[in-house]
Amino acid sequence: MGVSVGVLDHFNIRTRNLADTVRFYEDILGLEKGARPNFAFPGAWMYSEGKAVVHLVDISKTEEPQKPDSGVVHHVAFASYGFDGMKQRLEQKGMAYDSRQVPGGDLWQIFVNDPNGVMIELNYEAAKEETAAAPAERQDDVGAR
């Protein structure tokens, strides 16, 4: 029998501002706040297509320090659809973002930071997108950002 790690299940963010973080994932990424086990600490789970993909932990009332970055994790990526609609949403909300086309043109990307400084990468398969124009092709490495 083979062994497989599988696909990404969820990621966890420790935040001192739960309300703004929930609002970002709802209003900007379109996730929905949903059911969460009755843990002994406050937080929220954010759902996409019925799956809790972002777990938020409120550390505002703890002595734990908030880490200023994601450590060695540079960003978290979502397979997405609706490239033009997301760009419009980000512009309407006044959110700074970067869009690019992966060299070769098969994948379009949008990068935006959540209220905690976590970089979110949204990936769009070009062949599945209905759009007026592709983003500029970029050769730079996202890891250098």
C-alpha positions as CSV (number, residue, x, y, z in Angstrom):
1,M,0.0,0.0,0.0
2,G,1.3,3.4,-1.0
3,V,1.7,6.4,1.3
4,S,0.5,9.9,0.4
5,V,0.5,13.2,2.3
6,G,-2.6,14.3,0.3
7,V,-3.8,17.8,-0.3
8,L,-3.7,20.8,2.1
9,D,-6.4,20.4,4.8
10,H,-6.3,23.8,6.5
11,F,-4.0,26.4,7.9
12,N,-4.0,28.1,11.3
13,I,-3.5,31.8,12.1
14,R,-3.0,33.1,15.6
15,T,-4.4,36.6,15.8
16,R,-4.9,39.5,18.2
17,N,-7.7,40.9,16.0
18,L,-10.2,38.1,15.4
19,A,-13.0,40.3,14.2
20,D,-10.9,42.0,11.4
21,T,-9.4,38.7,10.4
22,V,-12.8,37.0,10.1
23,R,-14.0,40.0,8.1
24,F,-11.1,39.8,5.7
25,Y,-11.7,36.1,5.0
26,E,-15.4,36.7,4.6
27,D,-15.4,40.0,2.6
28,I,-12.2,39.6,0.6
29,L,-11.9,35.9,0.0
30,G,-15.5,35.0,0.2
31,L,-15.1,32.3,2.9
32,E,-17.9,31.7,5.4
33,K,-17.6,31.5,9.2
34,G,-18.9,28.2,10.3
35,A,-19.1,25.5,13.0
36,R,-16.1,25.0,15.3
37,P,-15.5,22.6,18.1
38,N,-15.9,23.9,21.6
39,F,-12.2,24.5,22.3
40,A,-11.1,26.0,25.6
41,F,-9.8,29.0,23.6
42,P,-11.6,31.5,21.4
43,G,-11.4,31.5,17.6
44,A,-13.2,30.9,14.4
45,W,-13.2,28.5,11.5
46,M,-13.6,29.8,8.0
47,Y,-15.1,27.5,5.3
48,S,-14.8,27.2,1.6
49,E,-17.2,24.8,-0.3
50,G,-18.2,23.1,3.0
51,K,-14.6,22.6,4.3
52,A,-13.0,24.4,7.2
53,V,-9.8,25.6,5.4
54,V,-8.7,28.5,7.7
55,H,-8.6,28.0,11.5
56,L,-8.3,31.3,13.5
57,V,-7.1,31.4,17.1
58,D,-7.7,34.5,19.1
59,I,-4.7,35.2,21.3
60,S,-5.7,38.8,22.2
61,K,-6.3,37.9,25.9
62,T,-3.3,35.7,26.4
63,E,0.3,36.3,27.3
64,E,1.5,34.5,24.2
65,P,3.4,36.8,21.9
66,Q,2.0,37.3,18.4
67,K,4.7,36.3,15.9
68,P,5.4,39.2,13.5
69,D,5.5,36.9,10.4
70,S,4.7,33.4,9.3
71,G,8.2,32.1,10.3
72,V,9.5,29.9,7.5
73,V,6.0,29.7,5.9
74,H,6.1,32.4,3.3
75,H,2.5,32.2,2.0
76,V,-0.6,30.0,1.8
77,A,-2.2,29.3,-1.6
78,F,-5.8,28.5,-2.7
79,A,-6.9,27.0,-6.0
80,S,-9.4,29.6,-7.1
81,Y,-11.8,30.7,-9.8
82,G,-13.2,34.1,-10.8
83,F,-10.0,36.1,-11.5
84,D,-11.7,39.3,-12.7
85,G,-14.3,39.2,-9.9
86,M,-11.6,38.9,-7.3
87,K,-9.7,41.8,-8.7
88,Q,-12.8,43.9,-8.7
89,R,-13.6,42.8,-5.1
90,L,-10.1,43.8,-3.9
91,E,-10.3,47.1,-5.7
92,Q,-13.8,47.9,-4.2
93,K,-12.5,47.1,-0.7
94,G,-9.3,49.2,-1.2
95,M,-7.0,46.2,-0.7
96,A,-3.5,46.3,-2.1
97,Y,-2.7,43.3,-4.2
98,D,-0.3,42.0,-6.9
99,S,-1.4,40.0,-9.9
100,R,0.8,38.1,-12.3
101,Q,0.9,35.4,-14.9
102,V,3.2,32.5,-14.3
103,P,5.8,32.2,-17.1
104,G,4.2,30.0,-19.8
105,G,0.7,31.5,-19.2
106,D,-1.1,28.5,-17.7
107,L,-1.6,30.0,-14.3
108,W,-2.7,33.4,-13.1
109,Q,-2.1,34.6,-9.6
110,I,-3.3,37.2,-7.1
111,F,-1.3,38.0,-3.9
112,V,-2.9,39.8,-1.0
113,N,-2.0,40.0,2.7
114,D,-4.5,39.3,5.5
115,P,-4.7,41.6,8.5
116,N,-2.0,39.6,10.3
117,G,0.5,39.9,7.5
118,V,0.0,36.4,6.1
119,M,0.4,36.4,2.3
120,I,-2.5,34.7,0.5
121,E,-1.8,33.4,-3.0
122,L,-4.8,32.8,-5.2
123,N,-4.2,30.6,-8.2
124,Y,-6.4,30.6,-11.3
125,E,-6.1,28.1,-14.2
126,A,-6.0,30.4,-17.2
127,A,-7.9,28.0,-19.5
128,K,-10.9,28.1,-17.1
129,E,-11.1,31.8,-16.7
130,E,-13.3,34.2,-18.7
131,T,-11.4,37.5,-18.7
132,A,-10.6,40.5,-20.8
133,A,-6.9,40.4,-20.3
134,A,-4.3,38.2,-18.6
135,P,-2.0,39.8,-16.0
136,A,1.5,40.6,-16.9
137,E,3.9,37.7,-17.0
138,R,6.4,38.0,-14.2
139,Q,9.7,36.2,-13.9
140,D,10.5,37.2,-10.3
141,D,10.3,34.6,-7.6
142,V,7.5,35.1,-5.1
143,G,9.8,33.8,-2.4
144,A,11.8,37.0,-2.8
145,R,8.8,39.2,-2.1
